[in-house]
């Protein structure tokens, strides 16, 4: 933002300024893939995900979760779940002059 020198127009004193505004058509929300090394269990709380079927060992790479903290049965790009979080405050700039 840059603020200019004080100016006088009629009886009004003001400071002209310019401001750079970044617009993202997709929005500024944070949308991470729901994934993890642990999942929620109704009785035990958070438990380590295991290689099942397989050797039953704890996994070492995150797996996709269903949005409620439970491992997806058949994970694929078509059933991936993403969070939706406000990363920055949202403001309405339509009241500013020159903004349409």
Kinemage of the C-alpha trace (Angstrom):
@kinemage 1
@onewidth
@group {chain A} dominant
@subgroup {mainchain}
@vectorlist {calphas} color= white
{ca unk a 1} P 0.000 0.000 0.000
{ca unk a 2} L 1.281 3.459 -0.852
{ca unk a 3} L -0.048 6.652 0.756
{ca unk a 4} L 0.415 9.985 -0.993
{ca unk a 5} L 0.792 13.499 0.337
{ca unk a 6} L -2.114 15.227 2.046
{ca unk a 7} L -4.383 16.980 -0.447
{ca unk a 8} L -7.179 19.490 -0.183
{ca unk a 9} L -10.219 19.525 -2.472
{ca unk a 10} L -12.685 22.211 -1.570
{ca unk a 11} L -12.941 21.935 2.198
{ca unk a 12} L -12.035 18.219 2.311
{ca unk a 13} L -8.572 17.074 3.369
{ca unk a 14} L -7.616 13.566 2.272
{ca unk a 15} L -4.667 11.268 1.613
{ca unk a 16} L -4.716 9.452 -1.735
{ca unk a 17} L -3.549 5.855 -1.602
{ca unk a 18} L -3.075 2.849 -3.841
{ca unk a 19} L -3.498 -0.721 -2.705
{ca unk a 20} L -2.690 -3.996 -4.431
{ca unk a 21} L -5.425 -6.616 -4.087
{ca unk a 22} L -4.871 -10.246 -5.099
{ca unk a 23} L -7.907 -12.083 -6.436
{ca unk a 24} L -8.075 -15.860 -6.665
{ca unk a 25} L -11.071 -17.122 -8.665
{ca unk a 26} L -10.900 -20.425 -6.771
{ca unk a 27} L -10.918 -18.651 -3.409
{ca unk a 28} L -8.310 -18.560 -0.670
{ca unk a 29} L -9.470 -21.555 1.348
{ca unk a 30} L -7.093 -24.278 2.491
{ca unk a 31} L -8.308 -27.654 1.129
{ca unk a 32} L -5.919 -30.414 2.266
{ca unk a 33} L -6.458 -34.066 1.392
{ca unk a 34} L -7.834 -35.958 4.423
{ca unk a 35} L -5.093 -38.483 5.072
{ca unk a 36} L -3.074 -39.837 7.953
{ca unk a 37} L -1.171 -42.616 9.680
{ca unk a 38} L -3.917 -43.032 12.290
{ca unk a 39} L -7.670 -43.333 12.160
{ca unk a 40} L -10.522 -42.875 14.614
{ca unk a 41} L -12.010 -45.915 16.310
{ca unk a 42} L -15.298 -45.493 18.273
{ca unk a 43} L -14.040 -47.584 21.206
{ca unk a 44} L -10.262 -47.014 21.214
{ca unk a 45} L -9.993 -43.410 19.940
{ca unk a 46} L -7.045 -42.848 17.599
{ca unk a 47} L -5.361 -46.035 16.442
{ca unk a 48} L -2.469 -46.699 14.074
{ca unk a 49} L -3.502 -47.778 10.587
{ca unk a 50} L -2.147 -51.170 9.639
{ca unk a 51} L -1.364 -53.016 6.407
{ca unk a 52} L -4.535 -55.063 6.053
{ca unk a 53} L -4.695 -57.273 4.147
{ca unk a 54} L -1.011 -57.796 4.476
{ca unk a 55} L 1.441 -58.245 7.295
{ca unk a 56} L -0.560 -56.192 9.836
{ca unk a 57} L 2.341 -53.812 10.466
{ca unk a 58} L 1.796 -50.113 11.093
{ca unk a 59} L 1.739 -48.154 7.851
{ca unk a 60} L 4.614 -45.778 7.119
{ca unk a 61} L 2.891 -43.621 4.462
{ca unk a 62} L -0.377 -41.723 4.997
{ca unk a 63} L -3.582 -43.298 3.698
{ca unk a 64} L -6.753 -41.536 2.593
{ca unk a 65} L -9.442 -40.942 5.218
{ca unk a 66} L -13.183 -40.360 4.791
{ca unk a 67} L -13.491 -36.879 6.336
{ca unk a 68} L -14.487 -38.313 9.722
{ca unk a 69} L -11.078 -39.825 10.454
{ca unk a 70} L -11.733 -43.368 9.228
{ca unk a 71} L -9.697 -45.097 6.505
{ca unk a 72} L -11.433 -45.323 3.115
{ca unk a 73} L -12.331 -48.879 2.081
{ca unk a 74} L -11.237 -48.505 -1.558
{ca unk a 75} L -9.286 -45.233 -1.852
{ca unk a 76} L -9.169 -43.618 -5.290
{ca unk a 77} L -9.055 -40.119 -6.744
{ca unk a 78} L -12.838 -40.244 -7.278
{ca unk a 79} L -13.645 -40.703 -3.571
{ca unk a 80} L -10.885 -38.530 -2.085
{ca unk a 81} L -12.111 -36.228 0.698
{ca unk a 82} L -10.692 -32.740 1.178
{ca unk a 83} L -11.042 -30.411 4.164
{ca unk a 84} L -12.282 -26.857 3.755
{ca unk a 85} L -10.708 -24.254 6.036
{ca unk a 86} L -10.621 -20.465 5.968
{ca unk a 87} L -6.993 -19.487 5.570
{ca unk a 88} L -7.522 -15.729 5.380
{ca unk a 89} L -10.376 -13.454 6.462
{ca unk a 90} L -12.907 -12.853 3.714
{ca unk a 91} L -13.771 -9.217 2.994
{ca unk a 92} L -16.256 -7.543 0.671
{ca unk a 93} L -14.449 -4.987 -1.469
{ca unk a 94} L -17.469 -4.135 -3.644
{ca unk a 95} L -18.072 -0.908 -1.672
{ca unk a 96} L -14.737 0.543 -2.741
{ca unk a 97} L -14.720 3.006 -5.642
{ca unk a 98} L -13.585 1.488 -8.927
{ca unk a 99} L -14.373 -2.095 -7.818
{ca unk a 100} L -17.044 -3.886 -9.815
